[in-house]
Amino acid sequence: MTTLGVEEEYLLLDPVAGLPVPQASTVRVAAGLGDMLDEDEVQYELLQAQIEVATPVCGALDEVGGHLLRLRHALGAAAEEYGFRIAACGTAPLRHSRPEAVTENDRYQAMLTQAPQLVAEQLVNGMHVHVAVPGREEGVQVLNRLRAWLPVLTAMGANSPLWDGHDTGFASWRTVVFGRWPVSGIPPAFRDVADHDRRVRQLVDAELISDTGQVYWQIRLSPRHPTVEIRCLDVQLDADDAVMFAGIIRALVETALAETADGAPLPEHAPELLQAAMWHAARHGLGGTLLDPDGTQRPAAEVVRGLLTHITPALNASDDTRQVTALVHRLIQNGTGADRQRAAFAEGGLDAVADLISTQSTVA
C-alpha cells in the first residue's frame, strides 16, 4: 500500500470579534508538545494567526483520520484555554485593517521584504497531501498525468468564499490569492526529471525565486523525499472530508504510476486551457460545470463521477472504495465547505460563519 501524509493549516480566531489572533506560539506550547504531540507535528506558518499540523507517514486512511482528529482536538483545546479557537477555513472571512504579524523566521521575513502586500493578504489555509512514489522520474510523470485533475480537486475542495466580510463570488478565493506568487498554479508538462530540475534551477539561478521552496505549483515534486505533494485544496471544514481527499489523491497517484508503467501516452493539455479551467473551478466550485480532463465542459457532478471511475481500480487495491465513494456522495449531496459557509452567512451573517468554521473543525 502506498504511504501518504497530510498537512493542514488553520486560522486562529477570536470567536467574539470573528477576527484572526496572532497566537500561534501560545497554542503550540499549550498543546503539550512532547506529551500529547510530537514537535514536528505542529509548525508555525507565515503569519502568527495561522498554525500548521502534519500527520506522520500513514498507510490506511483510518490512520490519516485518527491523526487529523487527534491534532485538531489538541490544538482546539489549547486554543480554547486562552479564549480563542482554531478554524478550518481556506480564507479568513474577516481581517483587521492592519497587516497581520509575520512569524519571526528568516525565510518569512525575507518574503515580507520581497512582497509586503502579498504577505499581508496571505491569510489563506490549505491542505497538502504527500504521496510516496518509487523515484523522482516516476514523480515527474505523476505531475504530468495529474495536471488536468487539479481543477476538479479544487472545485470539490472549495472552502473559501468569504473575504473582508463579504462573499467574493468565488468558491475558492484562496486559489486566487495564492495564485499571485511568481511560480504558482498548475505546473507545465516536463519531458523528464532532468527537464524539471533544469527549469526549476533556472528560476533560482535567475534570482526570480529565492529557493526551491518558493515553487508553489499546485502539484510539485519534493526536493528531499521520493514524494509528490498536491497543494490545490483549501483546508477542509471537517476531518472526514480531508480523509476523502487523501484517499482520492493517493488513488490518482497510483493510477498515474500504473499508466506510466503500462506505457500509456501522456495526455496533452494546453496550459491556457488548464489555467482557465482552474479559474473556472475556483469561481464556481461544484455549483455549475467543470472541464473534464478530455477537454469537454460537463456538469460538475458528472465530472466527479468520472473521477471516481478513473480511480476505482486503485481504490479497490487499497480497499478504500466504499469509504471514499460514500464520502464523495455525501459531498455532492451536502455541498462543499464554500456552500456550507455561504448557507451560514445567509442565515446568520459572519457570527454564524465563525461558529461553523470553528466548531466544525474538530468534528469528524
C-alpha positions as CSV (number, residue, x, y, z in Angstrom):
1,M,0.0,0.0,0.0
2,T,1.3,3.4,-1.0
3,T,2.1,5.6,2.0
4,L,0.9,9.2,2.4
5,G,0.8,12.1,4.8
6,V,-1.4,15.2,5.2
7,E,-0.7,18.8,6.2
8,E,-3.4,21.2,7.3
9,E,-3.3,24.9,8.0
10,Y,-5.7,26.5,10.4
11,L,-6.7,30.1,11.3
12,L,-6.6,31.2,14.9
13,L,-9.8,33.1,15.5
14,D,-11.4,35.3,18.2
15,P,-14.9,33.8,18.4
16,V,-16.4,37.1,19.6
17,A,-14.9,39.6,17.1
18,G,-14.5,37.0,14.4
19,L,-11.0,38.3,13.7
20,P,-7.7,36.5,13.4
21,V,-5.5,36.5,16.6
22,P,-1.6,36.2,16.4
23,Q,-1.3,33.5,19.0
24,A,0.4,30.6,17.2
25,S,3.2,30.4,19.8
26,T,0.7,30.3,22.6
27,V,-1.3,27.5,21.1
28,R,1.8,25.4,20.1
29,V,3.1,25.5,23.6
30,A,-0.3,24.9,25.3
31,A,-0.9,21.9,23.0
32,G,1.6,19.9,25.0
33,L,4.5,19.2,22.7
34,G,6.5,16.2,23.7
35,D,3.5,14.9,25.7
36,M,0.4,14.9,23.5
37,L,2.1,15.9,20.3
38,D,5.4,15.4,18.6
39,E,7.3,18.7,18.0
40,D,7.4,18.1,14.2
41,E,3.6,17.6,14.1
42,V,2.8,21.3,14.8
43,Q,4.6,24.0,12.9
44,Y,4.4,27.8,12.5
45,E,3.1,29.3,9.3
46,L,3.8,32.6,7.5
47,L,1.5,34.6,9.7
48,Q,1.2,34.4,13.5
49,A,-2.5,34.0,13.2
50,Q,-2.0,30.6,11.5
51,I,-0.7,27.2,12.6
52,E,0.0,24.1,10.6
53,V,-0.1,20.4,11.5
54,A,1.4,17.4,9.8
55,T,0.4,13.8,10.2
56,P,3.1,11.1,10.4
57,V,3.5,8.8,7.4
58,C,0.3,6.7,7.1
59,G,-0.8,3.6,5.3
60,A,-4.5,3.2,5.9
61,L,-7.0,6.1,5.6
62,D,-8.2,5.4,9.1
63,E,-4.7,6.3,10.3
64,V,-4.9,9.7,8.5
65,G,-8.3,10.4,10.0
66,G,-7.2,9.4,13.5
67,H,-4.1,11.6,13.4
68,L,-6.1,14.6,12.0
69,L,-8.7,14.3,14.7
70,R,-6.0,14.0,17.4
71,L,-4.2,17.1,16.1
72,R,-7.3,19.1,15.6
73,H,-8.6,18.3,19.1
74,A,-5.3,19.0,20.8
75,L,-4.9,22.4,19.1
76,G,-8.6,23.2,19.6
77,A,-8.4,22.5,23.3
78,A,-5.2,24.5,23.6
79,A,-6.7,27.5,21.8
80,E,-9.9,27.4,24.0
81,E,-7.8,27.6,27.1
82,Y,-6.9,31.2,26.0
83,G,-10.4,32.1,24.7
84,F,-10.0,31.6,21.0
85,R,-10.4,28.8,18.5
86,I,-8.9,27.1,15.6
87,A,-10.9,27.5,12.4
88,A,-10.6,25.2,9.3
89,C,-11.3,27.7,6.5
90,G,-9.5,28.5,3.3
91,T,-9.6,32.2,3.9
92,A,-10.2,34.5,6.9
93,P,-13.8,35.7,6.5
94,L,-12.8,38.9,8.2
95,R,-9.5,40.7,8.6
96,H,-8.0,43.5,10.6
97,S,-7.4,46.8,8.7
98,R,-3.7,46.5,9.6
99,P,-1.5,43.7,8.3
100,E,-1.2,40.5,10.4
101,A,2.0,39.9,12.3
102,V,4.6,37.8,10.4
103,T,6.2,34.9,12.1
104,E,9.8,35.6,13.3
105,N,11.6,33.4,10.8
106,D,14.3,34.5,8.4
107,R,12.5,33.0,5.4
108,Y,9.2,34.6,6.3
109,Q,10.8,37.9,7.0
110,A,12.5,37.8,3.6
111,M,9.1,37.1,1.9
112,L,7.7,40.2,3.7
113,T,10.5,42.3,2.2
114,Q,10.0,40.7,-1.2
115,A,6.2,41.1,-1.4
116,P,4.7,43.0,1.5
117,Q,1.2,43.3,0.1
118,L,1.0,39.6,-0.8
119,V,2.2,38.6,2.6
120,A,-0.4,41.0,4.2
121,E,-3.1,39.2,2.2
122,Q,-1.8,35.6,2.8
123,L,-4.5,34.7,5.4
124,V,-5.2,31.6,3.4
125,N,-5.1,28.0,4.6
126,G,-4.6,24.9,2.5
127,M,-4.5,21.1,2.8
128,H,-1.4,19.4,1.3
129,V,-1.3,15.7,0.6
130,H,2.1,13.9,0.2
131,V,2.1,10.6,-1.6
132,A,5.1,8.3,-2.0
133,V,6.4,7.5,-5.5
134,P,9.2,5.0,-6.5
135,G,11.5,7.7,-7.6
136,R,11.8,11.3,-8.9
137,E,11.5,10.2,-12.5
138,E,8.2,8.5,-11.8
139,G,7.2,11.5,-9.7
140,V,7.6,13.8,-12.7
141,Q,5.3,11.5,-14.7
142,V,2.7,11.8,-12.0
143,L,2.9,15.6,-12.2
144,N,2.3,15.4,-15.9
145,R,-0.7,13.0,-15.6
146,L,-2.4,14.8,-12.7
147,R,-2.4,18.3,-14.1
148,A,-5.8,18.1,-15.7
149,W,-7.4,16.7,-12.5
150,L,-6.3,19.7,-10.3
151,P,-9.2,21.9,-11.2
152,V,-11.6,19.1,-10.4
153,L,-10.0,18.7,-7.0
154,T,-10.0,22.4,-6.4
155,A,-13.8,22.6,-7.1
156,M,-14.5,19.7,-4.8
157,G,-12.4,21.1,-2.0
158,A,-13.6,24.8,-2.3
159,N,-13.9,26.2,1.3
160,S,-13.0,29.9,1.0
161,P,-15.9,32.1,-0.4
162,L,-15.6,35.0,2.1
163,W,-13.1,37.8,2.4
164,D,-13.2,41.1,4.2
165,G,-16.7,40.3,5.5
166,H,-18.4,39.7,2.1
167,D,-18.9,37.0,-0.4
168,T,-16.3,37.1,-3.1
169,G,-18.4,35.3,-5.7
170,F,-15.6,32.6,-5.7
171,A,-16.0,29.2,-4.1
172,S,-12.2,29.2,-3.6
173,W,-10.9,32.7,-3.2
174,R,-7.8,31.1,-1.6
175,T,-6.9,29.8,-5.1
176,V,-6.9,33.3,-6.5
177,V,-4.9,34.8,-3.6
178,F,-2.3,32.1,-3.7
179,G,-2.0,32.3,-7.5
180,R,-0.3,35.7,-7.4
181,W,3.1,34.4,-6.4
182,P,5.7,34.2,-9.2
183,V,5.7,30.4,-9.6
184,S,2.2,29.1,-8.8
185,G,-0.8,27.5,-10.4
186,I,-0.7,24.4,-12.5
187,P,2.9,23.3,-13.4
188,P,4.0,22.9,-17.0
189,A,4.5,19.5,-18.5
190,F,8.0,18.1,-18.3
191,R,9.9,15.8,-20.6
192,D,11.6,14.0,-17.7
193,V,13.2,14.7,-14.3
194,A,16.2,16.4,-15.9
195,D,13.9,18.8,-17.7
196,H,12.1,19.5,-14.4
197,D,15.3,20.1,-12.5
198,R,16.8,22.3,-15.2
199,R,13.7,24.6,-15.3
200,V,13.5,24.9,-11.5
201,R,17.2,25.6,-11.3
202,Q,16.8,28.4,-13.9
203,L,14.2,30.1,-11.8
204,V,16.6,30.1,-8.8
205,D,19.7,31.0,-10.7
206,A,17.9,33.9,-12.3
207,E,17.0,35.1,-8.7
208,L,13.3,35.1,-9.6
209,I,12.7,33.0,-6.6
210,S,15.0,32.6,-3.5
211,D,15.0,28.8,-3.4
212,T,13.1,25.7,-4.5
213,G,10.7,26.2,-1.5
214,Q,9.1,29.1,-3.5
215,V,8.0,26.7,-6.2
216,Y,4.3,27.0,-5.3
217,W,2.9,24.8,-8.1
218,Q,-0.4,23.1,-7.1
219,I,1.4,19.8,-7.5
220,R,5.1,19.6,-7.0
221,L,8.0,17.2,-6.6
222,S,9.7,17.0,-3.2
223,P,13.3,18.1,-3.4
224,R,14.2,15.9,-0.4
225,H,11.9,12.8,-0.4
226,P,10.5,10.4,-3.1
227,T,7.1,12.0,-2.9
228,V,4.7,14.2,-4.8
229,E,2.8,16.9,-3.0
230,I,-0.7,18.0,-4.1
231,R,-1.4,21.5,-2.8
232,C,-4.5,22.7,-4.7
233,L,-7.0,22.1,-1.9
234,D,-8.4,24.5,0.6
235,V,-8.3,23.2,4.2
236,Q,-11.4,21.2,4.8
237,L,-14.1,22.0,7.3
238,D,-14.1,18.6,8.8
239,A,-11.7,15.7,9.1
240,D,-13.8,13.2,7.2
241,D,-13.6,15.3,4.0
242,A,-9.8,15.6,4.5
243,V,-9.7,11.8,4.7
244,M,-11.7,11.6,1.5
245,F,-9.3,13.8,-0.4
246,A,-6.3,11.8,0.9
247,G,-7.9,8.6,-0.5
248,I,-8.7,10.2,-3.8
249,I,-5.3,11.7,-4.3
250,R,-3.5,8.5,-3.4
251,A,-5.6,6.7,-5.9
252,L,-4.9,9.3,-8.5
253,V,-1.1,8.9,-7.9
254,E,-1.4,5.1,-8.1
255,T,-3.4,5.3,-11.3
256,A,-0.8,7.6,-12.9
257,L,2.0,5.3,-11.9
258,A,0.1,2.3,-13.4
259,E,-0.4,4.3,-16.6
260,T,3.2,5.2,-16.8
261,A,4.3,1.5,-16.2
262,D,1.9,0.4,-18.9
263,G,3.4,2.9,-21.4
264,A,0.1,4.9,-21.8
265,P,0.6,8.1,-23.8
266,L,0.8,11.3,-21.8
267,P,-2.4,13.4,-22.0
268,E,-1.8,16.7,-23.9
269,H,-3.4,19.8,-22.4
270,A,-2.8,23.4,-23.5
271,P,-1.5,25.4,-20.5
272,E,-4.0,28.2,-21.2
273,L,-6.9,25.7,-21.1
274,L,-5.8,24.4,-17.7
275,Q,-5.3,27.8,-16.3
276,A,-8.8,28.9,-17.4
277,A,-10.2,25.6,-16.1
278,M,-8.6,26.3,-12.7
279,W,-10.1,29.8,-12.6
280,H,-13.5,28.4,-13.5
281,A,-13.3,25.7,-10.8
282,A,-12.3,28.3,-8.2
283,R,-15.1,30.6,-9.3
284,H,-17.9,28.0,-9.3
285,G,-16.9,25.1,-7.2
286,L,-19.4,22.3,-7.7
287,G,-22.2,24.7,-8.5
288,G,-22.0,24.5,-12.3
289,T,-19.8,22.9,-14.8
290,L,-16.2,21.7,-14.8
291,L,-13.7,20.9,-17.5
292,D,-13.4,17.2,-17.9
293,P,-9.8,16.1,-18.5
294,D,-10.9,15.1,-22.0
295,G,-11.4,18.9,-22.6
296,T,-15.2,18.9,-22.5
297,Q,-17.3,21.1,-20.3
298,R,-19.7,18.9,-18.3
299,P,-21.9,19.2,-15.2
300,A,-19.7,19.2,-12.1
301,A,-21.3,16.0,-10.6
302,E,-20.8,14.2,-13.8
303,V,-17.1,15.1,-13.9
304,V,-16.7,14.0,-10.2
305,R,-18.3,10.6,-11.1
306,G,-15.8,10.3,-13.9
307,L,-13.0,10.9,-11.4
308,L,-14.3,8.1,-9.3
309,T,-14.5,5.8,-12.3
310,H,-10.9,6.7,-13.3
311,I,-9.5,5.8,-9.8
312,T,-11.7,2.8,-8.9
313,P,-9.1,0.1,-9.6
314,A,-6.6,1.9,-7.3
315,L,-9.3,2.4,-4.7
316,N,-10.1,-1.3,-4.9
317,A,-6.5,-2.2,-4.5
318,S,-6.2,-0.1,-1.3
319,D,-9.6,-1.3,0.0
320,D,-10.7,2.3,0.1
321,T,-13.6,2.2,-2.4
322,R,-16.5,2.1,0.0
323,Q,-15.2,4.8,2.3
324,V,-14.2,7.2,-0.4
325,T,-17.3,6.7,-2.5
326,A,-19.6,7.2,0.4
327,L,-17.8,10.5,1.3
328,V,-17.9,11.7,-2.3
329,H,-21.6,11.1,-2.5
330,R,-22.0,13.0,0.8
331,L,-20.1,15.9,-0.6
332,I,-22.3,16.0,-3.7
333,Q,-25.4,15.9,-1.6
334,N,-24.4,18.3,1.2
335,G,-22.2,20.7,-0.8
336,T,-18.6,21.9,-0.4
337,G,-17.3,23.9,2.5
338,A,-17.9,27.0,0.5
339,D,-21.6,26.1,0.1
340,R,-21.9,25.5,3.8
341,Q,-20.2,28.8,4.7
342,R,-22.5,30.6,2.3
343,A,-25.5,29.0,3.9
344,A,-24.4,30.0,7.3
345,F,-23.6,33.6,6.1
346,A,-27.1,33.9,4.6
347,E,-28.8,32.6,7.8
348,G,-26.8,34.3,10.5
349,G,-24.1,36.5,9.0
350,L,-20.4,36.5,10.0
351,D,-21.2,35.3,13.5
352,A,-22.7,32.1,12.1
353,V,-19.8,31.6,9.8
354,A,-17.3,32.0,12.6
355,D,-19.3,29.4,14.6
356,L,-19.4,27.0,11.7
357,I,-15.7,27.1,10.8
358,S,-14.5,26.8,14.4
359,T,-16.9,24.2,15.8
360,Q,-16.8,22.1,12.7
361,S,-13.0,21.9,12.8
362,T,-12.9,19.3,15.5
363,V,-15.9,17.2,14.3
364,A,-15.3,14.0,12.3
